[in-house]
């Protein structure tokens, strides 16, 4: 199914209410000369009832509804394409502006439903094994564009906050590095957590970072959410090769930041994501390095992710026996280790495969296209 929703013609001169957390919305209503509690009434309509038409907000007076219609709007992203996978995974391509779009993925399971949300159009970090990084980078998403992804998915799924929860978890693991868009991401996560927003508990909102150390400390002060760290190698040489950010924030600094996080939040655990790539980081010596790393953070856990291929990549997925052996080695060392089941790969919705549509400002996508074309030519 495909749906294209036009942005209101006058939107450029109006304020998008999805850009405000509760405090910001109360301030906006005060500027309109309205009582702050009116902001909370409108929040309920937007996030509990998923209503974007002020005319339908029946507990507001007609004069206020007319005033809101003149001053602001509820502007969710445009749905360009939606796809369903055989396993029930759902992916939306959401238009953010002319020529740019991001991907948002919903993963249903028997006991929960997880929504994977993007924070940037593309990504500037250039992790070698990630399809998003291969697309290059355009810009950060606004708060409205981030929380709007949750709004679109919730509307499609028939999610009812505090009742019929189809979305029980949100993970900031889509396109982009969330901490590189700190203010907008935090404001959006406040709306995910707010009882007048989507009302999710702290452990059900997770931010995943490649390791932007100063912002990890800043995040722990700003909001109570769960933390995941993309690790993928436990020695500096290999991790720098796979993730250039490691040159700026090497493992010693990342470890210290994670130890500070755990000390501040003793009842929480950090999840370290480790994508297994054939012959790259999946050997017994790599497992030993990971075990040594994890012993500095004994309350934390590892999430092993089989690599998901994409056009132009130089990496391959580790075979099943190697993955099992790697996991067993960690478990035998007392490291809590989970193996992520690949979901949605038939619609390119699996971890590391999200690409969207990016007007690349880094010229990185051109390099990938050259590689793909070279591979096709060689095959022919």
N, C-alpha and C positions, 0 to 999 in steps of 0.2 A: 504494500500500500504506500502511496506517495501523497503527501499533503504539503501544499505551499501556503503559508499564512502571511499575508502582506502586512508590513508595518504601517500603522496609521499614518496618513499623509502629513498630519500636523505634528507627528512625534518629535521632529527635530526641535520644535519650540516648547516641548513639554518635558516634564520630569518623569523618568521611569521609576515607579515605586519599588520595583525589584532591586534597585540599587541601595535601598536602605535596610539596615537592621532595625530592631525595635527602637533603640535610642534615636537613631537618625530619623526614623519615621515620625516619632513624637515631636522632634524638633521641626520637621517639615510642616506638620499640622499646626504647630504653634505659629509658624511664619504665615500660615494661611488664616490665622486668627481663630483657630478652632481649638477646643479642649484636647489635651493629649490622649485622653481615653478613646477619642474617635480613631486615632491611629491604630489602636489595638483592635477595635471593631473591624477596621479594614484589613488588618493582618489576618484575622480569622477568615474573612471572606477569601482572601487571596490564597492562603496556604492550607486552610482546613477544607474549604469548599471549592478550591481551585477555580475561583471566579475571577474573570478579567474584565467584566462589564460592570461599570459602576451603577448602571441602571437596574441591575439585578440585586444590588445590595440593599435589601428592603428595610433594614432597621436603621438606615440613614435617611435623614430628611431629604426631600426633593431638592431643596436649595443647595445642600451640601453635595449631593450627587452631581448637580449641574456644575458647581464650583470645581469639583474634582475632574469632571470631564473636560473643563477648560484648561486646567493647570497641569494635569498629569495623565499617565496611562500605565497599564500593566503590560509591559513589552517582553514577552517571552521570545526565545529564538525561533526562527522559521524552520519548520520540519521540511527538509528537502527530500530525504529518502528514509524509509524504515525497513528493516529486514529482520526476519525471524530465522534462527538456525534450527536444525533438526532436534537439538537437545533443549529447545525452549529459550535459549539465549536470544536477546533482542538488541539490535543496534540501530541507533538513529544517527543520521547525518544532519547536523543542525547548522543552518546558515547564520553567520554572525555579521557579515557585511558583504559588500559586492566582491564575489570571488573567493571569500574565505569561509571555511566551515570546519567544525570539529565533530568528533564522534563520541557518543555516549552509549554505554552498554549496560544492559540489565541482565543479571544472571540469577535465575530462579533455582532454588533448592528446596527440599522438603520442609525444612524448618526455618528458612529465611530467604529473603530476596535482596541481592546486593546490586547497587547502582554504582557504576564506575564513571566518574565525572572528570572532565578536562578542565585545565586551568589556564592554558595558553593556546594560541594558534601556532602549532608547531612547537619546537623546543630548541633552545640555543646550546644545550649541553653536549650534543653530538656523541652520546653513548653509542658505541659501534654496533651493538646488537639490537637496536631499537628502531622500528619502522618510523616512529614519530620523529626521531632525531634525524633520520635520512631525509625527511621532508623539509628540513630547515626551519627557520623561525620568522614569524611576522610580527606578533604583538601579544601583550597580555590580554586576557579576557576581563571584562568589567564584572563587578559583583552581580549585576543583573544577568549577565551572560552565563555565569557559573550557576547561580541558584535557579536560573531559568531552565537549565538542563534537568534539574530535579523536578521542576514544575511540569515540564513537558512529559517526562516519563510518568510522573504521578497521575497526570490527567489521562494519559493513554491507558494506564494500568488500572484505573479506578481506585487508586490509593485513597484511604480515608484515615487521616491522622488520628491517633489514639483509638482507632476502632479496627477497620479492615486494612491492616498494614501490608501492602504488597511490597513496599520498599522498607525493609527493616534495617538495612545498613547502607551507608554511603562511603565510598572510598575515593579519595583524591589520587587516583592512579591512572587517569586517562592521559590525554595529550598534555605535555608540558611539565615543568618543574614547579610545583605549587609554592615553594618558599621563595621563588624568584618573583612571585606576584603576591607578596605577603599580605598587604592590606586588604585587597579585594577578596582573597581566599579566606582570610579570617572572618571578614564580614559575612561572607556566604555561609561559612560553617556555623556562625552564630545563628543564622536563620535556620539551618538544619537542626540545631540543638534547641532552639527556643520553643517553649510550649505553645506559643502562638504561631510558630513556624511549623516545621515538620516534626518537632517534638522528639528527636532521637537522643538516646542516652550517649554519654561521652564515649563509652567503649564501642558504640556503633557508628561513630564517625572517625575515619582513619585518614591521616595524611601520610603520603609516601614521598620521601625525599631521596635524592641522589647523594645527599651529604653536605648541604650548605650549613656549615657548623654554626656561624653566629646566629642564624635564623632559627636553628633548633632551640637554642637557649631562649630566644625571643618568643618563640611559639609557646613554650611551657609557661611563660608569664601571661600570655595573651588569652589563651582559651584552653579548656580541658577537653582534649580529644586524644585518640590513640595515635601512636607513631609507628610507621614502618620505614625501614631504611633499605634502599637498593644497594646491596653489597657486591655480589657477583664475583668477588675474588678477595682473598684474605691476605694477599701480599701486595705491597705497594707497586712493584714493577708491573705486575699483570693488571692490577686494578687501574693504574694510570693508562695503560694501553687500551683497556676496554672503556674506561670512564675518565675522560680528560679532567673532570673536576677534582679527581684525586690528587692531581699535581698541586692544586691550590689548598685543598683540605685533605692531607694524607690520613692514613688509618689511625695514627696515634692521636691526632686532633679529633677525628670522628669518634673514636672510642671514648675519649674524655668527655665529649659532649653527650654521648649516650649514657655514660655513667652519671653525669649531672642530672640528666632527665630522670633516670631511675631513682636517684636520691631524692628528687623533688616529688616524685610520684611513686612512692614505694609499693602501692597496690596495683601498679600497671606493669605491663611487659612490652618491650619493643620487639617487633617482628622484623627479622632480617631476611630480605628476599635474595635468592641466589638462583640465577638462571643457568641451567646446565647446558653447556655447549660442547659438542664432540671434540675431544682432544685438546680443548682449550683450558677448561677449569674443572674437569670432571674426574681427575685421576686421584688415586689414594693420597698422594702427597698434598693435593689441594684440599682434600677432606681433613687431613691433619692440621693444615694451616687454619682452616675454618674452626676446628675444635679448639685450637689455642686461642683464637680470637674470642670465641664464645665463652671461654672460661673466665674472661675478664668481665663478663656480663651474665652471671649464672642464672638469673631469673628470666632471661630472654629466650626467644625461640627462633628457629629457622624455617622458612618456607621455601622449599625447593620447587623450581619452575622449569619444566622441560622447555627448551627453546622453541619458539614458534617462528618458522621461516617466513620471509617476505621477499618480494622481487629485489634482486640486486645484492642480497646479503652474501657474505662470505662464510657464514657460520652454518652449522648443521646441528640438529637435535641429537643429544646423546642417546644411545640405544637403551632399551628397557633394562637389560641386565646391569649396565653401568650405573644407571640411575638408582636401581635397587641397592646395589653394592655401596654406593655413596651414602644413601640414606641409612643403611644398616651400620656403616662405620660411625656415623654421627650418633645414632641411637645407642650403640654399644658404649660410646663414650659418655653417655648420660645427657646428651643434648636433645632437648625437645625438638623434634623435626617432623614437619608435615610435608606431604607431596601434593602440590596443587594439580588438580585434574584439569586437563585442557578443555576449555569450553568455548563454543562459538567459532572454532577455527574454519568451519565451512563457509562463514560469512566474514572472515578476517576480523573477528572480534576478540580473538584470544590475546593474552597478555603480550605486549610488545608489538602487536600488529596494527594498532590504531594509527591512521594516517590522515584522514580528513582531506580537506582541500586547503593548501597553504600557498599564498603568494610569498614565495621565499625571498627574504632579504639577505640571506647568508650565502646564496648560490650553492648550497650543499645538495639540494635536490638535483641540480644539473649534473653533479658528479655521479650521483646514483644512476641517473638516466644513461649516462655514458657507459657505466658498468653493465647495466641491463642490456643496452644495445650491443655491446661487445660480446656478451654471453649469447645473445640471439644469433649474431653473425657467426660466432664460432660453432654454434649448434648446427646452423644451416650448412 
